[in-house]
């Protein structure tokens, strides 16, 4: 209900169009009732050969009501749809503004296809909230109350039958079908998410599926997801149509009751015969807007489910900042980092990726973190970047807790090279310009030379995700981007794992020269250049098992010494 309240708040920003929709909706409904009432009365009156001017007045009234109804219905559709499109636009903006800060860590909790389904499908579903849930019941109740009050002047019994019809078609029948729809809506949303996920994975993994000749099997799985989604949609639509049909059937029964009751009252002398056709026509018309009300609970549950799926995605627990960020880092100051008994587990995992990690990285120091795969090295860097939030302990930068530091302030002051670096479709120049809008071509060329990419032109095309670049070229281009940014904290995660030894030495020479006064953290499987570091941290199974200078750790003949000996034997 809290999530629908958020949607309601966004809906109420369009007060003007909402008011116009209600006014013109009521006007269209009440003139429709008046039109058919006047038509019924005109037919009955004509049979009694009234004066000619009476027929002219009644005919003119019918024409006027018809024109008014058409104009009011058009205006209602215009303002209600304009409000809906504006509300959807506002919802997309609000949702994206909440989703964007979570982007670095949200893919650990949701698969990309499921996120796409929520961003596109669930927001589109909410278009029915205003058009089918919010204002139509208001219009319907206003029209019914006005009609019943009008009918009471002629027959209290007929008015009571209309009240009974209102209760049946607006409350009882819709409530029954709402219970049936609960499980259907849930299944439709889940099947749509499954289908989006299957499509995304099929497209991303098509090359590997081709190589391993598993395309057919994945196509079968994709087809099954599609068929399951279509089947649930068909079931959902069948239930909606059936509920509306039942409501229409009930409304017709009410009209038959009005006819039978009216005929009885005429025979008993409690109602003028000339009014019978008018009352029957009123009962037929007033229930026109009541029939779709059978689908009201269906659309309500649909909207509620879509709102829940949207806003559960952007809750704070999904990896965003947990406090209002006010503190900023000094961009011209090397950072001192203190990590105090930090533990971390990924969402929905009982296994701890990091356990009671504690270390100090002095300002301007050069530190290497080494260890086997899965020891938690990259996860520790992600915590420093605030892409994930640690469960226990504390991380401080220049004495400020990371929880209270603005996330973007950390990124602004950090040169980052991760194991996977994204490259956008465009040119080499476009991808290097991410480091800063004011960077000149000569500076870019110089940065490329520092990573042995002098043979690449700034105008060279880059395919989506760097599809035309080798692994080594991608890493060197990412390092060049970091060199151009030139911040005071360097976080490097396996930056040269795909680069040959000679090129690696050349790159590190320029890198360490530029980062001479900066704080640098290097994660690596390779045990080269460790003698250049102020300290070496050895991790295994999420814990620090050794730390100190390279010479100290080699003298201890512990884990690092053993790894170094193995590396020597392999070489």
C-alpha positions in Angstrom: 0.0 0.0 0.0 3.0 2.3 0.7 4.1 1.9 -2.9 0.7 2.8 -4.3 0.8 5.8 -2.1 3.9 6.9 -3.9 2.1 6.5 -7.2 -0.8 8.4 -5.8 1.5 11.2 -4.8 2.9 11.4 -8.4 -0.7 11.2 -9.8 -1.8 14.2 -7.7 0.9 16.4 -9.3 -1.5 16.7 -12.3 -4.4 18.1 -10.2 -5.7 20.3 -13.1 -6.1 17.5 -15.6 -7.5 15.2 -12.9 -10.2 17.7 -12.0 -11.0 18.2 -15.7 -11.2 14.4 -16.2 -13.7 14.0 -13.3 -15.8 17.0 -14.3 -16.1 16.0 -18.0 -16.5 12.3 -17.1 -19.4 13.2 -14.8 -20.9 15.5 -17.5 -20.5 12.7 -20.1 -22.1 10.1 -17.8 -25.0 12.3 -16.6 -25.8 13.6 -20.1 -25.9 10.0 -21.4 -28.4 9.1 -18.8 -30.4 12.3 -19.6 -30.2 11.6 -23.3 -31.7 8.1 -23.0 -34.2 9.3 -20.4 -35.4 12.1 -22.6 -35.5 9.6 -25.6 -37.7 7.2 -23.6 -40.0 10.0 -22.5 -40.2 11.4 -26.0 -41.3 8.0 -27.4 -44.0 7.6 -24.8 -45.1 11.2 -25.1 -45.3 11.0 -28.9 -47.8 8.1 -28.6 -50.2 10.4 -26.9 -50.1 13.0 -29.8 -49.0 16.0 -27.6 -48.9 19.6 -28.9 -46.3 20.1 -31.7 -44.2 22.5 -29.6 -43.8 19.8 -26.9 -42.3 17.5 -29.4 -40.0 20.2 -30.7 -38.8 20.9 -27.2 -38.2 17.2 -26.4 -36.4 16.6 -29.7 -34.2 19.7 -29.2 -33.3 18.5 -25.7 -32.4 15.1 -27.1 -30.1 16.7 -29.7 -28.5 19.0 -27.2 -27.8 16.2 -24.8 -26.3 14.1 -27.6 -24.0 16.9 -28.7 -23.0 17.6 -25.0 -22.3 14.0 -24.4 -20.0 13.7 -27.4 -18.1 16.8 -26.5 -17.8 15.8 -22.8 -16.6 12.3 -23.6 -14.0 13.7 -26.0 -12.8 16.2 -23.4 -12.7 13.4 -20.7 -10.5 11.2 -22.9 -8.3 14.1 -23.8 -7.6 15.3 -20.3 -7.4 11.8 -18.8 -4.9 10.5 -21.3 -2.8 13.7 -21.2 -2.7 13.3 -17.4 -1.7 9.6 -17.8 1.2 10.3 -20.2 2.5 13.1 -17.9 2.2 10.8 -14.8 4.1 8.0 -16.6 6.8 10.5 -17.7 7.1 11.7 -14.1 7.2 8.2 -12.8 10.0 7.2 -15.2 12.1 10.3 -14.1 11.5 9.5 -10.4 12.3 5.8 -10.7 15.4 6.4 -12.8 16.7 9.0 -10.3 16.3 6.5 -7.5 17.7 3.6 -9.6 20.8 5.4 -10.9 22.7 5.6 -7.6 22.1 1.9 -7.1 23.5 0.9 -10.5 26.9 -0.3 -9.4 25.6 -2.9 -7.0 22.0 -3.6 -8.1 23.0 -6.4 -10.6 24.0 -8.5 -7.6 20.4 -8.6 -6.6 18.5 -8.5 -9.9 19.2 -10.0 -13.3 19.4 -7.5 -16.1 16.4 -9.0 -17.9 14.3 -8.7 -14.8 15.3 -5.1 -14.3 14.4 -4.4 -17.9 11.0 -6.0 -17.3 10.4 -3.7 -14.3 11.6 -0.5 -15.9 9.6 -1.0 -19.1 6.7 -3.4 -18.4 5.7 -2.5 -14.9 5.8 1.2 -15.6 3.6 0.7 -18.6 1.2 -1.4 -16.5 0.8 1.6 -14.2 -0.9 3.6 -17.0 -4.1 1.8 -16.0 -3.9 3.1 -12.5 -5.2 6.6 -13.4 -7.3 5.5 -16.4 -9.0 2.4 -14.7 -8.5 2.7 -11.0 -8.2 6.3 -9.8 -10.9 8.5 -11.3 -13.5 6.3 -13.0 -15.0 5.1 -9.7 -15.4 8.7 -8.6 -17.2 9.6 -11.8 -19.4 6.4 -11.6 -20.5 7.1 -8.0 -21.4 10.8 -8.8 -23.4 9.7 -11.9 -25.2 6.9 -9.9 -26.0 9.2 -6.9 -27.4 11.9 -9.3 -29.4 9.3 -11.2 -30.8 7.6 -8.1 -31.8 11.0 -6.6 -33.6 11.9 -9.9 -35.4 8.5 -10.0 -36.6 8.9 -6.4 -38.9 11.7 -7.6 -40.9 9.2 -9.6 -40.5 5.9 -7.7 -38.7 5.1 -4.5 -38.9 1.3 -5.4 -37.2 1.7 -8.7 -34.5 3.8 -7.0 -34.0 1.0 -4.5 -33.5 -1.5 -7.3 -30.9 0.8 -8.9 -29.1 1.0 -5.5 -29.1 -2.9 -5.3 -27.7 -2.9 -8.9 -25.0 -0.4 -7.8 -23.9 -2.6 -4.9 -23.8 -5.8 -7.1 -22.0 -4.3 -10.1 -19.6 -2.0 -8.3 -18.8 -4.0 -5.2 -19.9 -7.6 -4.9 -19.1 -8.9 -8.5 -15.8 -7.1 -8.7 -14.7 -8.3 -5.3 -15.4 -11.9 -6.3 -13.3 -11.7 -9.4 -10.5 -9.8 -7.6 -9.9 -12.9 -5.5 -9.5 -14.9 -8.6 -7.1 -12.4 -10.1 -4.6 -12.2 -7.3 -2.7 -15.3 -8.3 -3.1 -14.6 -12.0 -1.4 -11.1 -11.8 1.5 -12.5 -9.8 2.1 -15.2 -12.4 1.9 -12.8 -15.3 4.5 -10.4 -13.8 6.8 -13.4 -12.9 6.5 -14.9 -16.4 7.3 -11.6 -18.0 10.4 -11.2 -15.9 11.5 -14.7 -16.8 11.0 -14.1 -20.5 13.0 -10.8 -20.4 15.8 -12.5 -18.5 15.9 -15.4 -21.0 16.0 -13.0 -24.0 18.8 -10.9 -22.4 20.9 -13.9 -21.6 20.3 -15.4 -25.1 21.5 -12.3 -26.8 24.5 -11.7 -24.5 25.6 -15.3 -24.6 24.9 -16.0 -28.3 28.6 -16.3 -29.2 29.3 -18.9 -26.5 26.2 -20.8 -27.3 27.3 -21.0 -30.9 30.8 -22.1 -30.0 29.5 -24.9 -27.7 26.6 -25.7 -30.1 23.9 -25.1 -27.5 21.8 -22.6 -29.4 19.0 -25.0 -30.0 18.6 -25.9 -26.3 18.6 -22.2 -25.3 16.1 -21.5 -28.1 13.8 -24.2 -26.7 14.1 -22.7 -23.2 13.3 -19.2 -24.6 10.3 -20.6 -26.5 9.0 -22.3 -23.4 9.3 -19.0 -21.4 7.5 -17.2 -24.3 4.7 -19.7 -24.4 4.3 -19.6 -20.6 4.0 -15.8 -20.7 1.5 -15.9 -23.6 -0.6 -18.5 -21.8 -0.7 -16.4 -18.6 -1.7 -13.3 -20.6 -4.5 -15.2 -22.3 -5.7 -16.5 -18.9 -5.6 -12.9 -17.5 -7.5 -11.4 -20.4 -10.1 -14.2 -20.3 -10.7 -13.5 -16.7 -11.1 -9.8 -17.4 -13.5 -10.4 -20.2 -15.5 -12.9 -18.2 -15.8 -10.6 -15.2 -17.0 -7.8 -17.5 -19.5 -10.1 -19.2 -20.9 -11.2 -15.8 -21.2 -7.6 -14.7 -23.1 -6.7 -18.0 -25.4 -9.7 -17.5 -26.2 -8.5 -13.9 -26.9 -5.0 -15.2 -29.3 -6.4 -17.8 -31.1 -8.4 -15.1 -31.5 -5.1 -13.1 -33.0 -3.5 -16.2 -35.5 -6.4 -16.5 -36.4 -6.0 -12.8 -37.0 -2.2 -13.4 -39.2 -3.1 -16.3 -41.2 -5.7 -14.4 -41.4 -3.6 -11.3 -42.4 -0.5 -13.3 -45.1 -2.4 -15.1 -46.5 -3.6 -11.8 -46.5 -0.1 -10.4 -48.3 1.2 -13.5 -50.9 -1.5 -13.1 -51.4 -0.7 -9.4 -51.6 3.0 -10.2 -48.5 4.0 -8.3 -46.6 5.1 -11.5 -47.7 7.0 -14.6 -47.4 4.8 -17.7 -45.7 7.5 -19.6 -42.7 7.3 -17.3 -42.1 3.6 -17.6 -40.0 3.8 -20.8 -37.9 6.6 -19.3 -37.1 4.6 -16.2 -36.1 1.5 -18.2 -33.9 3.6 -20.5 -32.3 5.1 -17.4 -31.5 1.7 -16.0 -30.0 0.6 -19.3 -27.8 3.6 -19.5 -26.6 4.1 -16.0 -25.0 0.7 -15.9 -23.0 1.3 -19.1 -20.1 2.6 -16.9 -20.7 0.0 -14.2 -19.9 -3.0 -16.4 -16.2 -2.2 -16.7 -16.1 -1.9 -12.9 -15.8 -5.6 -12.7 -12.2 -5.2 -14.0 -11.5 -2.5 -11.4 -10.0 -4.9 -8.7 -8.0 -6.6 -11.5 -6.4 -3.3 -12.6 -6.0 -2.3 -8.9 -4.1 -5.5 -8.1 -2.2 -5.2 -11.3 -1.1 -1.7 -10.4 -0.3 -2.6 -6.8 1.9 -5.5 -7.9 3.7 -3.3 -10.5 4.3 -0.6 -7.9 5.6 -3.1 -5.4 8.0 -4.6 -8.0 9.2 -1.1 -9.0 9.8 0.3 -5.5 11.3 -2.9 -4.0 14.0 -2.5 -6.7 15.1 0.9 -5.4 14.9 0.3 -1.6 18.0 1.3 0.3 18.9 -2.3 1.1 19.7 -2.8 -2.6 23.1 -1.2 -2.3 22.6 2.5 -2.3 23.6 5.0 0.3 22.0 4.5 3.7 22.3 8.1 4.9 22.0 11.6 3.4 25.4 12.2 2.0 26.8 15.5 3.0 30.6 15.0 3.4 32.9 15.4 0.4 36.5 14.4 -0.1 39.3 16.9 -0.7 40.2 16.5 -4.4 43.7 17.8 -3.9 44.7 15.6 -0.9 46.1 12.1 -0.9 43.8 9.7 1.0 44.5 7.8 4.1 42.3 4.7 4.4 41.5 2.8 7.6 39.6 -0.5 7.3 38.5 -1.7 10.7 37.1 -5.3 11.2 35.1 -5.2 8.0 32.8 -8.1 7.1 30.7 -8.5 4.0 28.3 -11.0 2.4 26.5 -10.7 -0.9 22.7 -10.5 -0.8 20.9 -13.8 0.0 24.3 -15.5 0.7 25.1 -17.0 4.1 28.8 -17.3 3.2 30.9 -14.3 4.2 33.1 -13.0 1.4 35.1 -10.8 3.8 35.6 -11.6 7.5 37.0 -9.1 10.0 39.4 -7.5 7.5 41.5 -4.8 9.1 44.3 -2.8 7.5 45.7 0.8 7.1 46.7 2.4 3.9 48.7 5.6 4.7 48.3 8.7 2.5 50.6 8.4 -0.5 51.4 4.8 0.2 51.6 2.0 -2.4 49.9 -1.2 -1.4 49.5 -4.5 -3.2 46.7 -7.1 -2.3 47.6 -10.6 -3.5 46.0 -14.0 -3.0 44.2 -16.8 -4.8 41.0 -16.3 -6.8 38.0 -15.9 -4.6 39.9 -14.6 -1.6 38.0 -11.3 -1.5 40.5 -8.9 -3.1 38.1 -7.4 -5.7 35.2 -7.3 -3.2 37.4 -5.1 -0.9 38.0 -2.7 -3.7 34.3 -2.5 -4.4 33.7 -1.6 -0.7 36.3 1.2 -1.1 34.4 2.5 -4.1 31.1 2.2 -2.2 29.7 0.0 -4.9 28.7 -2.3 -2.0 28.0 -1.5 1.6 29.9 -3.5 4.3 27.8 -5.4 6.9 30.1 -4.9 9.9 33.0 -2.7 10.9 34.0 0.6 9.4 35.9 2.1 6.5 37.4 5.6 6.9 38.9 7.9 4.3 40.9 10.7 5.9 39.0 10.1 9.1 35.5 10.2 7.6 33.4 7.1 7.6 32.5 5.9 4.1 28.9 5.6 5.1 28.7 9.4 5.4 30.8 10.3 2.3 29.0 11.2 -0.9 29.3 8.2 -3.2 30.2 10.3 -6.3 32.8 12.2 -4.3 34.7 8.9 -3.9 34.4 8.2 -7.6 35.5 11.7 -8.5 38.7 11.3 -6.5 39.6 7.8 -7.7 41.3 6.4 -10.8 39.8 3.0 -11.3 40.8 0.1 -13.5 38.6 -2.9 -12.9 38.8 -6.5 -14.2 35.9 -5.7 -16.6 35.9 -2.2 -18.0 33.1 -1.0 -20.3 33.7 0.6 -23.7 31.0 2.5 -25.5 30.2 2.4 -29.2 32.0 5.3 -30.8 35.7 6.2 -31.2 38.9 5.9 -29.1 38.5 9.6 -28.4 35.0 9.2 -27.2 36.0 6.5 -24.7 39.0 8.5 -23.4 37.0 11.6 -23.0 35.1 9.9 -20.1 38.1 11.0 -18.0 37.3 14.7 -18.5 35.6 17.0 -21.0 38.5 19.4 -21.2 41.1 16.8 -22.2 42.9 17.7 -25.4 43.8 15.4 -28.3 47.5 15.8 -27.5 47.0 14.7 -23.9 45.1 11.6 -25.2 47.8 10.7 -27.6 50.4 11.1 -24.8 48.4 8.8 -22.6 48.1 6.2 -25.3 51.9 6.3 -25.8 52.3 5.5 -22.0 50.4 2.3 -22.4 52.0 1.2 -25.7 49.0 2.1 -27.9 50.7 4.7 -30.1 49.6 2.8 -33.2 46.0 3.4 -32.5 44.3 6.6 -33.8 41.9 8.6 -31.8 39.4 8.3 -34.6 39.5 4.5 -34.6 36.1 3.0 -34.2 35.1 1.1 -31.0 32.3 -1.4 -31.3 29.7 -1.9 -28.6 31.4 -3.2 -25.4 34.8 -3.0 -27.2 34.0 -5.9 -29.4 36.8 -5.1 -31.9 39.5 -4.7 -29.2 41.6 -7.5 -27.7 41.8 -8.1 -24.0 45.2 -6.4 -23.7 44.0 -3.4 -25.7 41.0 -3.0 -23.5 43.1 -3.1 -20.3 45.6 -0.6 -21.7 42.9 1.7 -22.9 41.3 1.6 -19.4 44.7 2.4 -17.9 45.1 5.3 -20.3 41.7 6.6 -19.2 42.8 6.4 -15.6 46.1 8.3 -16.4 44.1 11.1 -18.0 41.8 11.5 -15.0 44.7 11.9 -12.6 42.9 11.7 -9.3 44.6 11.1 -5.9 43.4 7.5 -5.2 44.3 4.6 -7.5 42.4 1.4 -7.3 43.7 -1.1 -9.8 42.2 -4.6 -10.1 44.4 -6.9 -12.3 45.1 -4.0 -14.6 47.7 -5.9 -16.7 46.6 -9.5 -16.5 46.2 -9.6 -20.3 49.5 -7.7 -21.1 52.9 -9.2 -21.8 55.7 -8.8 -19.2 57.7 -6.1 -21.1 54.7 -4.0 -21.8 53.6 -4.4 -18.2 57.0 -3.1 -17.0 56.7 -0.1 -19.4 53.2 0.7 -18.1 54.0 0.4 -14.4 57.0 2.7 -14.9 54.7 5.5 -16.1 51.9 4.7 -13.7 54.1 4.8 -10.6 55.8 7.9 -11.8 52.4 9.7 -12.1 51.1 8.3 -8.8 54.3 9.2 -6.9 52.4 11.2 -4.2 49.1 9.4 -4.5 47.6 6.5 -2.5 47.7 3.4 -4.7 46.1 0.0 -4.2 47.0 -2.8 -6.6 45.1 -6.1 -6.7 47.1 -8.8 -8.6 47.6 -12.5 -9.0 51.0 -11.9 -10.4 53.8 -11.4 -7.8 55.9 -9.1 -9.9 56.8 -5.5 -8.9 55.9 -6.2 -5.3 59.3 -4.9 -4.2 58.1 -1.4 -5.4 55.3 -1.5 -2.8 55.3 0.0 0.7 53.2 -3.0 1.9 51.9 -6.3 0.6 48.6 -7.7 1.9 48.0 -11.4 1.4 44.4 -12.6 1.5 42.8 -16.0 1.6 39.2 -17.0 2.1 38.1 -13.5 2.9 40.7 -12.8 5.6 44.1 -11.2 5.7 46.7 -13.8 6.5 49.9 -11.8 6.0 50.9 -8.2 5.7 54.1 -6.2 5.6 56.8 -5.2 3.2 57.9 -7.6 0.5 61.2 -8.2 2.1 59.6 -8.9 5.5 57.1 -11.4 4.1 59.8 -13.2 2.1 61.9 -13.4 5.2 59.0 -15.0 7.1 58.8 -17.7 4.5 55.1 -17.9 4.8 52.2 -17.9 2.3 53.7 -15.2 0.0 57.1 -16.9 0.0 55.5 -20.2 -1.0 53.6 -18.6 -3.8 56.7 -16.8 -5.0 58.6 -20.1 -5.1 55.8 -21.8 -7.1 55.8 -18.9 -9.5 59.6 -19.2 -10.0 59.3 -23.0 -10.7 56.6 -22.4 -13.3 58.7 -19.8 -15.0 
